[in-house]
């Protein structure tokens, strides 16, 4: 897919790329290029005190970056790929505004979207945030994102996001884990288990 190749090249040049996910449409950059991260914050008008997290195509890509505890393993087994973001302890220094440097944490997620997965398999983890000006409703398609940001985004990968709702965010650095943002995955008091969107089989 030509657009996928163009997106990978743009990421490597430090540019912003639009990517569909299973929740909302996202804007992605290389998290190790500080200039790219700053450009993303400037584009959204996002406050510097609201760090962004990382998306990738598998837990394996995160093992060198965060502390993969048994709690992380358990949640991942039931809800990745899917709309669950975990705030985990960071193991490596990250550029400003990627993760929380004071708490030494970073949010991670594996979205359930085949095109996003293909992009991350070629680039590794990317810093991704929703495609919207800060404090506005997120775009859920490439067309909506392009209407918002135009040529400021180098490549818009095609697609509409089936979820339409931002992921659940859970801090797994505390015991018990703490929900920081409500979303599709919830804690069921009766069963004592997390429940949410069922995990679909990976594409062949």
TIKE-483801 format. One line per 5 residues: number of its first residue (from 1); their letters; for each residue x, y, z of C-alpha. Coordinates in nm, 4 decimals, m for minus. Last residue first. Example, Ala and Ser with C-alpha at 12.3 -4.5 7.8 and 13.67 -1.06 7.14 Angstrom:
2	sa	1.3670:m0.1060:0.7140  1.2300:m0.4500:0.7800
% end
This chain:
204	xxxxx	m0.4254:m1.3772:0.8944  m0.6048:m1.0922:1.0752  m0.5832:m1.1227:1.4529  m0.8812:m1.2746:1.6300  m1.1166:m1.0206:1.7914
199	xxxxx	m1.0877:m0.9322:2.1584  m1.4284:m0.8697:2.3137  m1.5114:m0.5075:2.3983  m1.5345:m0.4711:2.7705  m1.4875:m0.6487:3.0989
194	xxxxx	m1.2342:m0.6296:3.3793  m1.2897:m0.8824:3.6543  m1.4177:m0.8915:4.0103  m1.7278:m1.0757:3.8948  m1.9811:m0.8549:4.0698
189	xxxxx	m1.7698:m0.5381:4.0746  m1.7157:m0.5430:3.6978  m1.4304:m0.3067:3.6140  m1.4760:m0.1347:3.2797  m1.3324:m0.1410:2.9254
184	xxxxx	m1.5138:0.0848:2.6747  m1.4112:0.4076:2.8485  m1.3651:0.5813:3.1826  m1.0429:0.7742:3.2297  m0.7948:0.7485:3.5166
179	xxxxx	m0.9058:0.4058:3.6396  m0.6772:0.3027:3.9245  m0.4979:m0.0324:3.9542  m0.5143:m0.1754:4.3088  m0.2320:m0.1291:4.3816
174	xxxxx	m0.0626:0.1552:4.1920  0.1664:0.1496:3.8870  m0.1118:m0.0024:3.6773  m0.2829:0.3315:3.6053  m0.5827:0.2510:3.3853
169	xxxxx	m0.7038:0.4522:3.0848  m1.0194:0.3371:2.9027  m0.9959:0.4175:2.5342  m1.1550:0.7161:2.3596  m1.4947:0.6578:2.1984
164	xxxxx	m1.5767:0.6389:1.8258  m1.5299:0.2635:1.8290  m1.5421:0.1844:1.4561  m1.2762:0.4365:1.3486  m1.3052:0.5309:0.9814
159	xxxxx	m1.0189:0.4662:0.7450  m0.7521:0.6049:0.5192  m0.3971:0.6860:0.6325  m0.3607:1.0627:0.6320  m0.0091:1.1680:0.5348
154	xxxxx	0.1944:1.4841:0.6019  m0.0349:1.6488:0.8573  m0.0139:2.0293:0.8480  m0.1599:2.0055:0.4960  m0.5172:2.0013:0.6233
149	xxxxx	m0.5600:1.9966:1.0027  m0.9313:1.9969:1.0814  m1.0817:1.8926:0.7480  m0.8048:1.6333:0.7195  m0.9060:1.4845:1.0539
144	xxxxx	m1.2705:1.4572:0.9518  m1.1768:1.2903:0.6241  m0.9376:1.0457:0.7909  m1.2168:0.9346:1.0207  m1.3226:0.9495:1.3853
139	xxxxx	m1.2139:1.3049:1.4642  m1.1862:1.3847:1.8340  m1.4265:1.6347:2.0003  m1.2487:1.9506:2.1169  m1.0421:2.0088:2.4351
134	xxxxx	m0.7142:2.0323:2.2387  m0.7628:2.0616:1.8635  m0.8539:1.7186:1.7362  m0.6893:1.4060:1.6000  m0.6384:1.1996:1.9153
129	xxxxx	m0.2835:1.1425:2.0368  m0.0092:0.9078:1.9251  0.3600:0.8755:2.0107  0.4778:0.5830:1.8007  0.6011:0.2366:1.8963
124	xxxxx	0.7863:0.0480:1.6205  0.7938:0.1912:1.2687  0.7142:m0.1019:1.0394  0.4999:m0.3090:1.2778  0.3446:0.0184:1.3964
119	xxxxx	0.2138:0.0967:1.0475  0.0773:m0.2534:0.9938  m0.0995:m0.2449:1.3299  m0.2601:0.0900:1.2471  m0.3895:m0.0647:0.9252
114	xxxxx	m0.5276:m0.3731:1.1021  m0.7064:m0.1900:1.3869  m0.7364:m0.3328:1.7376  m0.5184:m0.0781:1.9151  m0.2156:m0.1830:2.1214
109	xxxxx	m0.1751:0.0640:2.4085  0.0847:0.2313:2.6294  0.0784:0.5255:2.8716  0.4128:0.6355:3.0151  0.5392:0.6643:3.3713
104	xxxxx	0.8416:0.8140:3.5452  0.6186:1.0017:3.7917  0.7826:1.3399:3.7282  0.8587:1.2572:3.3662  0.4979:1.1749:3.2802
99	xxxxx	0.4927:1.0173:2.9349  0.5969:1.1778:2.6080  0.5848:1.5507:2.6830  0.9624:1.5920:2.6894  1.1493:1.3134:2.5139
94	xxxxx	1.1696:0.9703:2.6792  1.4233:0.8320:2.9272  1.4004:0.4539:2.9681  1.2296:0.2110:3.2063  0.8890:0.3798:3.2288
89	xxxxx	0.6426:0.2525:3.4898  0.3059:0.1801:3.3314  m0.0080:0.3747:3.2440  m0.2201:0.1203:3.0593  m0.4573:0.2100:2.7759
84	xxxxx	m0.7477:m0.0232:2.6993  m0.9500:0.0028:2.3786  m0.8318:m0.3225:2.2154  m0.5532:m0.5463:2.1007  m0.5200:m0.6251:2.3760
79	xxxxx	m0.8010:m0.6713:2.6292  m0.7807:m1.0075:2.8036  m0.4149:m1.1010:2.7815  m0.3091:m0.7377:2.8117  m0.4841:m0.7025:3.1447
74	xxxxx	m0.3142:m1.0088:3.2900  0.0311:m0.9223:3.1546  0.0082:m0.5679:3.2904  m0.0872:m0.7007:3.6333  0.2013:m0.9501:3.6147
69	xxxxx	0.4370:m0.6525:3.5605  0.5749:m0.5303:3.2290  0.7961:m0.2426:3.3467  0.8145:m0.0124:3.0461  1.0343:0.0668:2.7449
64	xxxxx	1.2220:m0.2529:2.6597  0.9062:m0.4586:2.7014  0.6969:m0.2201:2.4899  0.7559:m0.3719:2.1459  0.6753:m0.7159:2.2858
59	xxxxx	0.3310:m0.5963:2.3949  0.2286:m0.5826:2.0306  0.1284:m0.3508:1.7451  0.2309:m0.0168:1.8930  0.0861:0.2921:2.0565
54	xxxxx	0.2693:0.5277:2.2913  0.1422:0.7951:2.5264  0.0908:1.1694:2.5368  0.1791:1.4137:2.8135  m0.0767:1.6695:2.9353
49	xxxxx	0.1353:1.9275:3.1227  0.2591:2.0737:2.7934  m0.0925:2.1877:2.7102  m0.2146:2.0737:2.3672  m0.2630:2.3401:2.1024
44	xxxxx	m0.3194:2.0513:1.8636  m0.0620:2.1610:1.6064  0.1791:2.2873:1.8718  0.1681:1.9560:2.0587  0.2372:1.7653:1.7355
39	xxxxx	0.5205:1.9999:1.6379  0.6764:1.9500:1.9820  0.6677:1.5722:1.9382  0.8263:1.6009:1.5937  1.1015:1.8253:1.7244
34	xxxxx	1.1692:1.5820:2.0088  1.2334:1.2964:1.7691  1.2315:0.9821:1.9850  0.8529:0.9622:1.9991  0.8281:0.9343:1.6181
29	xxxxx	0.4955:1.0967:1.5382  0.1283:0.9995:1.5225  m0.2062:1.1784:1.4972  m0.5073:0.9629:1.5779  m0.8585:0.8812:1.4631
24	xxxxx	m1.0765:0.7516:1.7461  m1.1326:0.4093:1.9088  m1.0250:0.1131:1.6936  m0.7488:0.3180:1.5336  m0.7102:0.5268:1.2186
19	xxxxx	m0.3743:0.6967:1.1554  m0.2801:1.0525:1.0608  0.0915:1.1184:1.0213  0.2991:1.4057:1.1594  0.6519:1.4627:1.0288
14	xxxxx	0.9904:1.3757:1.1777  1.1435:1.2528:0.8525  1.1180:0.8940:0.9770  0.7448:0.9419:1.0363  0.7047:1.0772:0.6831
9	xxxxx	0.8818:0.7755:0.5326  0.6567:0.5377:0.7270  0.3466:0.7295:0.6133  0.4549:0.7261:0.2491  0.5073:0.3505:0.2645
4	xxxx	0.1585:0.3119:0.4145  0.0123:0.5394:0.1482  0.1630:0.3199:m0.1236  0.0000:0.0000:0.0000
% end
